[in-house]
């Protein structure tokens, strides 16, 4: 799953959790928050991988030019 998909799912789940709290469905809200957290962790993992890749590419470019 790509970054945009994880972001959209997390955002939707947070909105759903908010609606569930307003409806006093606290168990449903807790489940929605847990799923949103999972997607947020996936987002963070993707971003960390991208940052690592960027640093590696920049380091490799320095080795070839410097």
N, C-alpha and C positions, 0 to 999 in steps of 0.2 A: 504494500500500500504506500502511496506517495505522501509527501508532506501536506499537500493541500487537502487530501482526503482525510488524513488524521486530524488536521485543524478543523475542518468542517464538521466532522463527527464529534469532536470534543466540544465545539461551540454549541452544536445542537443539543448534546446531552446536558450541558450546563443550563441552557434555556429550559429544557424539559425538567431538570431538577428544581429550578426556580418555580416553575408552574406547579410541580408536585408539592413543594413546600407551601405555596399559597393555598393549595387544596387540602393541606394537612395530611398528605400521603408521604409520611416521613420515611417509610421503608422503601418506597419507590424512589424517593429523592436520594436516599443513600445508595441504592443500586445504580442510579444514573450517575452520581458523583464518582462511584468506583470505576465505572466504565470510562467516564471522562478523564479520570486520572490515568487510566491505562493508555488511552490515546495520547495524553500529554507526555507520558514517559516515552512512548514511541517517537513522538515529535522531537523530544530532547535527544534521544539516541540518534535520530537521523541528522539533526543539526551538529551533534558532536562528531559524527562520521564525516560530514562535509567540512567542518573546520580542520579536522585531522588531515583530510585529503588536501585541502588548500595549503596547509602548512608544509606538507610533504612536497607538493608541486613547487611552491615558492623556494623551498630549500634546494630542490633539484635544479631549479633555474639558476640559483646562485652558484651552484657547483659547476655548471657548464659555462657561466659567463665570468666567473671570478677567479 
